[in-house]
Amino acid sequence: MSRTSIAILGISGRMGRTLLTGIDNSSDLKLSGGLDSADSRWVNQDAGALMGPSAAGVMISADPATAVRGAQAAIAFALPQGTPQIVAACAAANVPLVLGTTGHNAEQLAAIDAASQHIPIVMASNFSLGVNLLFKLAELTGGALNADYDAEIFEAHHRHKKDAPSGTALSIGEAVAKGRGTTLQKDAVWARHGETGARERGKIGFSVLRAGDIVGDHTLTFAGAGERIELTHRAHDRMAFASGALHAARWVVGKSPGRYSMRDVLGL
């Protein structure tokens, strides 16, 4: 059986290493290339040092075009400032992309949109099955309960995470807003400090914790008069995210150009 060739962009990071393990444990995937930042000690090193004998012979590069050469799909979990170069390299090489990077600004999002005119891109803030079900439940619950139920989103991650709130938390908020027929841009409350006054009806609040080695916790609370509903997802291991990203990489091969989500991949 032929195996699908995968390039991992951000190969030495937490998710990159977990993806390597997922590929190593699979029977239908193989590593074809790896990208790391120019100042990484792994650049120009054999990926076998990261993954083991099954990746031997694959050199890690700091050049996206080199990393995706020969790949049937690429998976990127890297810093957002590198996204324009990554999507351009994938588009030039006609390599489908699974993009898990979060924290993009408007210019970086425009680069993603431009590349999606030429290649299929699966873009998600979180690739776990459980979290994507949570997005759907958030939308359904937001639509079923009126704005008398206050919506609050709490998220916790490890001390090294650089963006806040997490992309997953933002997606949960967007799902609640969609269910309510509004937008997160209009109704989000990002922080509270000092004399804030009474809570405004219909607002969607966020709170953030950064500490230790927390993989990722998200809780959506709807608090009404006399009751509250809590929807919680806790990630115990990054393999939940890696498995979803690898599933998306298998799915995206052969798809038409465009932007896709994990809802498309999972048929939700």
Long-range contacts (C-beta under 8 A, 24 or more apart in sequence): 1-27, 1-28, 3-27, 3-28, 3-29, 3-30, 4-28, 4-29, 4-30, 4-72, 4-73, 4-249, 4-250, 4-253, 5-30, 5-31, 5-32, 5-70, 5-71, 5-72, 5-73, 6-30, 6-31, 6-32, 6-71, 6-72, 6-73, 6-74, 6-75, 6-246, 6-249, 7-31, 7-32, 7-33, 7-34, 7-35, 7-67, 7-68, 7-71, 7-73, 7-74, 7-75, 7-95, 8-33, 8-34, 8-35, 8-74, 8-75, 9-34, 9-35, 9-64, 9-67, 9-68, 9-74, 9-75, 9-76, 9-77, 9-78, 9-82, 9-86, 10-35, 10-36, 10-76, 10-77, 10-78, 10-79, 10-101, 11-35, 11-36, 11-42, 11-47, 11-50, 11-60, 12-36, 12-40, 12-42, 12-50, 12-60, 13-77, 13-78, 14-238, 15-77, 15-100, 15-238, 15-241, 15-242, 15-245, 16-77, 17-50, 18-238, 18-239, 18-241, 18-242, 19-75, 19-77, 19-242, 19-245, 19-246, 20-47, 20-50, 20-51, 20-55, 21-51, 21-239, 21-242, 22-239, 22-242, 22-243, 22-246, 23-51, 23-54, 23-55, 23-246, 24-51, 24-52, 24-54, 24-55, 26-246, 28-250, 29-246, 29-249, 29-250, 30-54, 31-55, 31-58, 32-58, 32-70, 32-71, 32-72, 33-58, 33-61, 33-66, 33-67, 33-68, 33-69, 33-70, 33-71, 33-74, 34-58, 34-59, 34-60, 34-61, 34-67, 35-60, 35-61, 35-62, 35-63, 35-64, 35-67, 35-68, 35-76, 35-78, 35-86, 36-60, 36-61, 36-62, 37-62, 37-78, 37-79, 37-82, 38-62, 63-89, 64-88, 64-89, 64-90, 65-89, 65-92, 65-93, 68-93, 68-95, 69-93, 71-95, 72-96, 72-253, 73-97, 73-98, 73-249, 73-250, 73-252, 73-253, 74-98, 74-249, 75-100, 75-245, 75-246, 75-248, 75-249, 76-100, 76-101, 77-101, 77-245, 79-162, 80-104, 80-105, 80-108, 80-163, 81-108, 83-108, 83-111, 83-112, 84-108, 84-111, 87-111, 87-112, 87-114, 87-115, 87-121, 88-115, 90-115, 90-119, 90-121, 91-115, 91-118, 91-119, 94-118, 94-119, 95-119, 96-120, 96-121, 96-122, 96-249, 96-252, 96-253, 96-255, 97-121, 97-122, 97-252, 98-122, 98-127, 98-245, 98-248, 98-249, 98-252, 99-123, 99-124, 100-124, 100-125, 100-127, 100-241, 100-245, 102-163, 102-166, 102-167, 102-168, 103-162, 103-163, 103-167, 112-259, 113-259, 116-257, 116-258, 116-259, 117-257, 118-257, 119-257, 120-252, 120-255, 120-256, 120-257, 120-258, 120-260, 121-252, 121-258, 121-259, 121-260, 122-248, 122-249, 122-251, 122-252, 122-260, 122-261, 122-262, 122-264, 122-265, 123-259, 123-260, 123-261, 124-171, 124-244, 124-248, 124-261, 124-262, 125-166, 125-167, 125-168, 125-170, 125-171, 126-167, 126-168, 126-171, 126-216, 126-241, 126-244, 126-262, 127-241, 127-242, 127-243, 127-244, 127-245, 127-247, 127-248, 127-262, 128-233, 128-235, 128-240, 128-241, 128-243, 128-244, 129-240, 129-244, 129-266, 130-233, 130-240, 131-168, 131-218, 131-233, 131-235, 132-244, 132-262, 132-263, 132-266, 132-268, 133-268, 134-172, 134-218, 134-220, 134-231, 134-233, 135-171, 135-172, 135-175, 135-263, 136-175, 136-263, 136-268, 137-231, 138-172, 138-175, 138-176, 138-179, 138-220, 138-231, 139-175, 139-176, 139-178, 139-179, 140-179, 141-176, 141-179, 141-220, 141-222, 141-229, 141-231, 142-175, 142-176, 142-177, 142-178, 142-179, 142-180, 142-222, 143-179, 143-180, 143-181, 144-179, 145-222, 145-224, 145-229, 147-180, 147-201, 147-202, 148-201, 148-224, 148-225, 149-222, 149-223, 149-224, 149-229, 150-199, 150-203, 150-205, 150-221, 150-222, 150-223, 150-224, 151-176, 151-203, 151-204, 151-205, 151-220, 151-221, 151-222, 152-204, 152-205, 152-206, 152-207, 152-220, 152-221, 152-223, 153-204, 153-205, 153-206, 153-207, 153-218, 153-219, 153-220, 153-221, 154-206, 154-207, 154-208, 154-209, 154-217, 154-218, 154-219, 154-221, 155-206, 155-207, 155-208, 155-209, 155-216, 155-217, 155-218, 155-219, 156-208, 156-209, 156-210, 156-211, 156-214, 156-216, 156-217, 157-209, 157-210, 157-214, 157-215, 157-216, 157-217, 158-210, 158-211, 158-212, 158-213, 158-214, 158-215, 159-210, 159-211, 159-212, 159-213, 161-210, 164-208, 164-210, 165-190, 165-206, 165-208, 166-208, 166-216, 166-218, 168-216, 168-218, 169-206, 169-208, 169-218, 172-218, 172-220, 173-204, 173-206, 176-204, 176-220, 177-204
